[in-house]
């Protein structure tokens, strides 16, 4: 078992519970809670398990990144954000493409509720461009004529202006975001693949060491770990690589 102090040193690695069953998700938490401090709960698992999965992870002494990517009118997103804060999540996200007003309203209302009710304020981050999307997708399907990098930079700047804590973005854009938004602005990077893991459906990937060197604060990994024959060994190798940066 890894001691708590060692676990804190490895807290940059978030394990994605992208699985379809409540019981299996808890089995994974129990299996890896001694080496992972933060678990991601996404759309699939939350739709199956609901808020109960968050409570169970908390009962095991671990944190939750609620990855539901809120994107709606400002009032709806704000209320969802407040609900997430009251549930005690460590971090949740919205879509930056929802606009400045949506992000700003969510941030302000969450802060006010946390102060009023004396609860810990979750980190609020915004998704820029999904790591499954490419330049061609943005141009041909979404009609955006400027470059992917320009779009990510714009959305990151909008997120900073709204007062959010950071963004979800590909590690390939991390250095650009860091230069544009400064230190202290969180960069959470999915699409991380060790050199020995399959790329799957990600278009813009990077290894853990490369991502940290580019300025990432948190690395979100799921299939690249869980699909290995020995997931615990995979975590050990990844954390060792991260520690070498």
C-alpha positions in Angstrom: 0.0 0.0 0.0 1.3 3.5 -0.9 1.3 5.9 2.0 -0.9 9.0 1.9 2.1 11.4 1.5 3.2 9.4 -1.5 -0.4 9.4 -2.9 -0.5 13.2 -2.7 2.7 13.4 -4.8 0.9 11.4 -7.4 -2.3 13.4 -7.3 -1.9 14.7 -10.8 -3.1 11.4 -12.2 -6.9 11.1 -12.4 -8.4 7.7 -13.2 -11.5 7.9 -15.5 -14.2 5.5 -14.5 -15.7 5.3 -18.0 -17.5 2.1 -17.3 -21.2 1.2 -17.6 -21.8 -0.5 -14.2 -22.1 1.0 -10.7 -20.7 -2.1 -8.9 -17.8 -2.4 -11.3 -17.0 1.3 -10.8 -16.8 0.8 -7.1 -14.7 -2.3 -7.6 -12.2 -0.2 -9.5 -12.2 2.5 -6.8 -11.6 -0.1 -4.1 -8.9 -1.7 -6.2 -7.0 1.6 -6.9 -7.8 4.0 -4.1 -4.4 3.4 -2.5 -2.6 4.7 -5.5 -5.2 7.1 -7.1 -6.5 10.2 -5.3 -9.0 11.5 -7.8 -11.6 9.5 -9.9 -13.5 10.9 -12.9 -17.2 10.3 -13.1 -18.4 10.9 -16.6 -21.7 10.8 -18.5 -22.1 7.1 -18.9 -21.4 6.2 -15.2 -23.4 9.1 -13.9 -26.4 8.2 -16.0 -26.3 4.6 -14.7 -25.4 5.3 -11.1 -26.5 8.9 -10.4 -25.1 11.0 -7.4 -24.7 7.8 -5.3 -21.5 7.0 -7.1 -20.1 10.4 -5.9 -21.1 9.7 -2.3 -19.5 6.2 -2.4 -16.2 7.5 -3.7 -16.2 10.2 -1.0 -16.9 7.5 1.7 -13.7 5.8 0.5 -11.8 9.0 1.2 -11.2 10.0 -2.4 -12.0 13.0 -4.6 -14.3 13.2 -7.6 -13.9 15.1 -10.9 -17.5 15.3 -12.2 -17.1 15.3 -16.0 -20.6 16.1 -17.2 -19.5 19.1 -19.4 -22.5 21.3 -18.6 -23.7 23.3 -21.6 -27.0 25.0 -21.4 -28.6 28.4 -20.6 -26.8 30.3 -17.8 -29.5 29.6 -15.2 -29.5 25.8 -15.8 -25.8 25.5 -15.8 -25.5 27.6 -12.6 -28.0 25.4 -10.8 -26.2 22.3 -11.9 -22.9 23.8 -10.7 -24.4 24.6 -7.3 -25.8 21.0 -7.1 -22.3 19.7 -7.8 -20.8 21.9 -5.2 -23.3 20.7 -2.6 -22.5 17.1 -3.5 -18.9 17.9 -2.5 -17.0 17.2 -5.8 -13.4 18.3 -6.1 -13.9 19.6 -9.7 -16.5 19.8 -12.4 -16.6 21.2 -15.9 -18.7 23.2 -18.3 -18.3 23.8 -22.0 -16.5 27.1 -22.8 -18.5 27.3 -26.0 -21.5 28.0 -23.8 -20.3 31.5 -23.6 -19.0 34.1 -21.2 -22.3 34.7 -19.4 -22.9 31.1 -18.8 -19.5 30.5 -17.3 -19.5 33.7 -15.3 -22.9 33.1 -13.8 -22.0 29.5 -12.8 -18.8 30.6 -11.1 -20.4 33.5 -9.2 -23.4 31.5 -8.0 -21.2 28.5 -6.9 -18.9 30.8 -5.0 -21.8 32.6 -3.3 -23.4 29.3 -2.2 -20.2 27.9 -0.9 -19.5 31.0 1.2 -23.1 31.1 2.5 -23.3 27.4 3.3 -19.6 27.1 4.4 -18.8 24.3 2.0 -15.6 23.8 0.0 -15.6 25.4 -3.4 -15.0 23.0 -6.2 -12.6 23.8 -9.0 -14.6 24.8 -12.1 -13.0 24.2 -15.5 -14.2 24.6 -19.1 -13.8 22.3 -22.0 -12.2 24.0 -25.0 -12.1 21.5 -27.9 -12.6 17.8 -27.4 -9.5 15.7 -27.9 -11.4 13.5 -30.3 -11.9 16.4 -32.7 -9.4 17.4 -35.4 -8.8 20.6 -37.5 -10.8 19.0 -40.3 -13.8 18.4 -38.1 -13.8 21.9 -36.9 -13.7 23.2 -40.5 -15.9 20.8 -42.4 -18.5 20.0 -39.8 -18.6 23.0 -37.4 -17.8 25.7 -40.0 -14.9 27.2 -38.1 -12.5 28.7 -40.6 -9.7 29.6 -38.2 -7.2 27.1 -36.8 -7.8 24.7 -34.0 -5.1 26.4 -32.0 -6.6 29.8 -32.4 -10.0 28.5 -31.3 -8.6 26.8 -28.2 -6.6 30.0 -27.3 -9.8 32.1 -27.7 -11.9 29.8 -25.5 -9.1 29.5 -22.9 -9.0 33.3 -22.7 -12.8 33.5 -22.4 -12.6 31.0 -19.5 -10.0 33.1 -17.7 -12.1 36.2 -18.2 -15.1 34.4 -16.7 -13.1 33.7 -13.6 -13.0 29.9 -13.9 -10.1 27.9 -12.5 -8.9 26.5 -15.8 -9.6 24.4 -18.8 -9.8 20.9 -20.3 -7.6 20.8 -23.4 -5.3 18.5 -25.3 -1.8 18.5 -24.0 -0.8 19.6 -27.5 -2.3 23.0 -26.6 -1.0 23.2 -23.0 2.1 25.3 -23.6 0.1 27.8 -25.6 -2.6 28.0 -23.0 0.0 28.4 -20.2 1.6 31.3 -22.1 -1.8 32.9 -22.8 -3.4 32.5 -19.4 -0.5 32.4 -17.0 0.6 30.4 -14.0 -2.1 29.2 -11.6 -4.6 28.6 -14.4 -5.4 24.8 -14.3 -4.9 22.7 -17.4 -6.5 19.3 -17.3 -5.5 17.0 -20.2 -7.4 13.9 -21.4 -6.1 12.0 -24.4 -3.0 10.9 -22.5 -1.4 7.7 -23.9 1.8 6.2 -22.8 4.0 5.1 -25.7 3.0 1.5 -25.1 -0.8 2.1 -25.1 -3.4 2.2 -27.9 -4.6 5.6 -29.1 -8.2 4.5 -29.4 -10.6 7.3 -30.6 -8.4 10.2 -29.6 -7.0 12.5 -32.3 -4.6 14.7 -30.3 -2.6 12.6 -27.8 0.6 12.9 -25.9 2.5 10.8 -23.4 2.4 11.6 -19.6 5.9 13.0 -19.5 5.3 15.2 -22.6 2.0 16.5 -21.2 3.6 17.6 -17.9 6.5 19.2 -19.7 4.0 21.2 -21.8 2.4 22.6 -18.7 -0.5 20.2 -17.8 -1.6 20.1 -14.1 -3.8 17.0 -14.2 -3.7 14.0 -16.5 -6.9 12.1 -17.1 -6.5 8.5 -18.1 -8.9 5.6 -18.3 -8.7 3.0 -21.1 -4.9 3.4 -21.4 -4.8 2.0 -17.8 -7.8 -0.3 -17.5 -7.3 -2.1 -20.8 -3.9 -3.3 -19.8 -3.4 -6.9 -18.6 -2.0 -5.5 -15.3 -3.6 -2.0 -14.6 -1.8 -1.6 -11.3 1.5 -2.1 -13.0 0.4 0.4 -15.7 -0.3 3.0 -13.0 3.0 2.4 -11.4 4.8 2.9 -14.7 2.8 6.1 -15.5 3.4 7.6 -12.1 7.1 6.7 -12.3 7.3 8.5 -15.6 5.4 11.5 -14.2 7.8 11.7 -11.2 10.8 11.9 -13.6 9.6 15.3 -15.0 
